[in-house]
Amino acid sequence: MSCIVHPLLGDTIEDTGLTLEEPMKQFNELEKNLGVSFKNTDYLKMAVVHRSYLNEHKSFALDHNERLEFLGDAVLELVTTDYLYRTYPNPEGDLTNWRASLVNAKMLSDIARALEIEKFLYMSKGETRDANPKARNYILANAIEAIIGALYLDQGYAAAEKFIGEKILVKLPHILKNQLYLDAKSKFQEKAQEIYGLTPSYKVLLESGPDHNKFFKIGIYVNNELVAEGEGTSKQEAQMNAAENALAVKNW
């Protein structure tokens, strides 16, 4: 095996054959999905390396993506905040809610799936098999933030700003039209009070599992009528899921 000098870390490392040439075609496809051509594709590749992968591939030449995610998160928040401030005269509370709806894990993971980022992730075998949608959402959201950080390092603020505008900020009109900046519980309560003059209530229908791995099923009621049920690993998560389902049932 030969040795190479890592372009990001400056260290001499063992060339395992896992790093650059073999996946080039795949990463060309990812660049096409993103609408970006990287000068240094190592930045992009590192952005999709989950920490768990390195536990099984200790000689892998690139680092995991957590530092890039840290950077990308800051760039994303700055670009989003700047855009909202310059575009809308609304008070701070509105802008804060709108920003949160744009950069939360659910929104970012949905965007990551639309860009087909998931199939390019480097993860451990166990993480790959994990069917927990909540955990996968966080991995995908972190990956897109890491890609933003990678793009910022590769081409600067303007390129990152353009990417964020085209892939993330473009979702804002849909969010505003459908009031998605309100969480499901708040939105259902608002509509129930508007239409029925009543405040919805929640009731635990089922609680099971040990303390470290609880499962809850919760019903949401209006005037003692069960509208929908929701599930989750906490009461809050199950209530939110119930409210989301109730909004769908009521077509609100």
N, C-alpha and C positions, 0 to 999 in steps of 0.2 A: 504493500500500500504506500502511496505517495503522501506528501504533506502539502498543505496549502495554507496561505495566510488569509485568515477570515477578514473580509472587507469591512465588516462592521465592528468587530471586536479587536482587530489588530493582532490576534493570537495565531500562532502556528498550530494547526490542528491536523488530525489524521483524516485523510480523504477516504471516506467509507464507500463512496459511490452512491450515497443516498441523497445527495444534496441538490445538484444543479442541473446537469444535462438531462438526466432521465425524465424528470417531470416537466421539461420546458414546454412541450406541446400543450399539456394541461393548463399551465399557467398562462400561456398565450390565450387560451379559451377564457380563463378567469379575467384577464385584462380586457378581453372583448366584452364580457358581461358587465364589467365595471365601467367601461367606456374610457379607460385610462391605459396608457402605455408607460410602464416604469422604465426609468433609466437604469436602475439597479434592482433587478428582480428579487434579490435577496431580501430586500425590505418587505416586498409583498409576500414572499414565502414565509418569512418569520411571523408575519401578521396572522397566519392561519395555523400556527403551531400551538396547540394546547399543552399546558404544563404536563398533563398525564402522559403524553407521547414520549417525553424525554425520560420518564421513569423506565420505559421499556426499550429505549434506543439511546443509551447514554453516550454513544459516540456520534450521534447526529450533530452535524456541523453548525446548526443554527440554534439560537436561543428560543425560548417560548415567547408568547406574544404579550405578556402582562405589562412590560414597560411601554411597549407601543400603545397598548390599550389605555394606559395612564395618560400618555401624551395626547392620543386621539380624542379622549373624553374631554380634555381641556380645550382642544381646538374646536370640537363640535359645539361645546357650550358657548364659546366666544363667538363663533360664526352665527349661531342661532340667535343669541342675545343681541348681537349687533344688527342683524336683519330685522328682528322684531322691533327693536327700538327705533330704527330709522324708517320703518314702513308703517307702523301703527301708532296713533296717538293715545292708545288706551292706557289706563293706570297700571301700576306695577303688578297688582294682583292678577289682572287678566293676562299680562305678558308672561308672568311666571307659570300660570296654568297652561298656557299655550306651549311654552317651551318644554314643560314636563311631558306634555302629550306627544311632542315630536321626538324626544330623546329617551323615552322610557324603553325598558327591555323588550316589551311586547312589540312596540312599533319598529324598533331596530331589528329585532329578529325576523319580523315579517318582511322587512326590506331585504335582509340578508338572504332569506329563502327565495324571494323574487329574483335576486341576482345569482342564485344557485351557488352560494358560497359554501354551503354545507358539504358538498361533495369534494371540496378541496381541503377540508380540515385535516390536520394531522392530530389524531387522538389515539389514546391507548385502546386496546381491544375491549376492555371493560367499559370505557366511556363511550365507545362506538355502539356497543350493544344496549346501553342504558336508554330505556324508552321513556324516561321521565321527561315530559314536554317542558316543564318549568326549568329544569337544569339545562336542557338543550337550548332553550330560549336565551339563557344567560350566556352560554358559550357563543352562540351566533351573534348576540348583541355585542359582546366583547370583541369578537372577530371584526365586526364592521368598524368599531371604534379603533381597533388596532390598524386596520387598513387606512383609516383616515390619518392616524399617526404616521404610518409608513409613507403615505403620499406627501404629507407635510415635510418629512425628512428628505424625500426624494426630489420634490419639485417646489416646495415652499407653500406659503399661506394661500396664495391666489389659486393654486391648483386644488388645494383642499377645500377652499371656499366654493369653487365651481362644482366640485363633486357633491358636496353637502347640499348645495342649491338644487342640483339636478336630481338627486336621489332621495333627499330627506325633506327639505323645505317645500318641495313641490307637493307634499302631502297636506300642507296646512289648509288650503281651501276646503278639502274634504273634512278635515277635523272641525273646522269652524261651522260648516254647513250642518254637520250632524252632531254638533256639541260633544264631540268625543273628548274634549278637555275636561268634561265632568266625568268623574268616576261613575261606574254603573249604579252604585247605591245612591249617590247624590241625584243622578239623573232620574232613576225610578221614583225616588221620593218626591222630586220636583213635579214629575208628571202625575203621580197619584194625588198629590195635593191640588194640582191644577184641575184635574178632571173629576175627581171624586171628593175632594175636600178632606181626604183622609191620609194619615201617615202610615206607611207599611210597617209591618212587624216581622220579626224573624224567630223561628223556633227550631231547636235542634231535634231532628227526627231520628238520627242515629249517631252514636259515638262509639268507636271501637279502636282496638290496637293499643300497644304499650305506650307509655308516656313519650318515648323518643320517636315514635312512629304512629301518631294518631291519624284517624280518619273520621271526618265529620260529613254528615248529610244534613242540610238545613233547608227548611221551607220558608218561602217568603209569602206573607199573607196581606191581603187588603180587605178590611171589614170581615175578618175571620174566614175569608175564602183563600184557599191555597192557590196561588198563581203559578208558582214554579218551584223546583228544587235545585239545589246546588251542592257540589261536593268539593272537598279540599282537605289539606293536611292541617289546617287551622280553622277556627271558627270564622275568622275574618276572610280567609280565602274562600271558604264555602259560601259565606254570605255574598261576597262579590260575584261568585259564579252563579248563585241563585238570582241575583239582581240582573245579571247579563241575560240569563235565560228568560226572566220575566219580561224584560224589554222586548225580547224576540217574540214571546207569546202575545204580548199586547200590541206588537208591531209599532212600538214607540222608538 
